[in-house]
Amino acid sequence: MVRKYIPLFFICMVCLPIFGQNSESKLIELPLTHHDGYGRFQGGLFLIHFSPEKLEDASWTVPHKILKGVPADWKEVKKGMITIDMFQEYYQDYHSGYLSTEFYERVKQKRHWPADSTHLSKTPIKCTVGVAVGTDATGQKKVVIDQNNNGDFSDDTPCTLTRMPGFEIVNEQLTEIAVPVTFERLQGGKIIQMRTLVAVVELDNGWCAYNLPQYATAECEGQLIGIYGRFRFLDYGDTCLALLNEGDTSTIAWNEVFDINEYIKIHDTYYKNLGVDISKNVLRLQAAEVPASQLYSTQVGFRAIGFSGNDYQTQAKLSLEGCQGKYVFVHFWSSTCGSCLKEFPELKELYATADKSKVEIIGIVDEPSNRAVDRILEKYGVNWPQIQSYGAGSITSRYGLNAFPATFLIDPDGVILVRDLRGKDVESRFKELNLLK
């Protein structure tokens, strides 16, 4: 078996930034240059969900995702799909009748769905890639990826399935085992063939995970910007930015990464990250027109985005503005988030000992089902204020959150002091600020 080594290389496109398309809002569109590999970003791993062995059990399986050609001598075979462009996949599956309107709308609300869907194809195109794992006749675990995306593994070369301890991610190792695959994208009204890399590994627990080693760069006022979508999808629904300085080869820290709708400072100007427009192949930034002290964001040091609603249990009016003069600890959660539910006992104890004249704790539950909310509040004895908010325009969507739990500690002036405090760290910070009785 020959292991394929895919070196890093650059796919260069030379073009100039397009400034001033909207002078009123100071919108800037910066052309992207795409690169294979991880650059200075840390690669992530994402679980592969394999379809049931029997097709009749796969109620969500659609015709264009049926795979064949797995080596005949393989045992314990599992087949699945890796999504390259999630927007395109859900869009075409919905318009082909495979997704309900309710499910489709929920997906759109959960992610930064593009306002303009004209670059998405209603006719199914190749926006996923097939993968199969199994054990060959010698007892060795193998993986095969449908590199030419024809739904048939018989013309692809199987490789040994690399084992990666836990989620300990080694960029160099992932780059070495990555293989090139083709997929399709609608651009300029035409379906064009694209290329990327795919890396597949096995974790200690036997689960398989993947990522897509590709990122992009753009330049603004002489400053190089790195752009990536967490290496999960190439639709850039989660457009993350970081400043790249010449000569610095260190791995970018998590607090140096700026998410969609967050502000990145270039020289003396703050720019809002509006995400990538795939149809134009540009990064969209918006220059701030007010001082940094007046900017609202989910970032530490910025003013917290305001919210309001009714307490789920008492129907009393609640708002961030109404808590002015107090610290506010905001806890975003969902009924399907196991980690969120595990935090409730500690939060209940914290709420009982918190000095309510100095601090308020507010839960934001992203859940449409009253029954699910009632069940959880009763089970865990939740007695601190909760706002039920979901769907388009929800508090969760305005905060740009796609994962739970998420927390924000906001100071009495409405400025975010710290975010993503968890467990005993919340109590420790409360003690430091003298917020306990």
QUIPE-V921100 format. One record per helix or strand of 3 or more residues. SS is the DSSP state (A for helix, B for strand). FROM is the first residue (numbers start at 1). TO is the last residue. If there is no record, write none. Layout:
((SS;FROM;TO) (SS;FROM;TO))
//
This chain:
((B;18;22) (B;27;31) (B;33;36) (A;55;57) (A;63;65) (B;75;83) (A;86;95) (A;101;110) (B;128;135) (B;141;145) (A;153;155) (A;171;177) (B;179;187) (B;190;202) (B;208;211) (B;214;220) (B;223;228) (B;240;244) (A;254;256) (B;263;266) (B;269;277) (B;282;287) (A;292;294) (B;308;311) (B;317;319) (A;321;323) (B;327;333) (A;338;342) (A;344;353) (B;359;365) (A;370;380) (B;386;388) (A;395;398) (B;406;410) (B;415;419) (A;424;432))
//
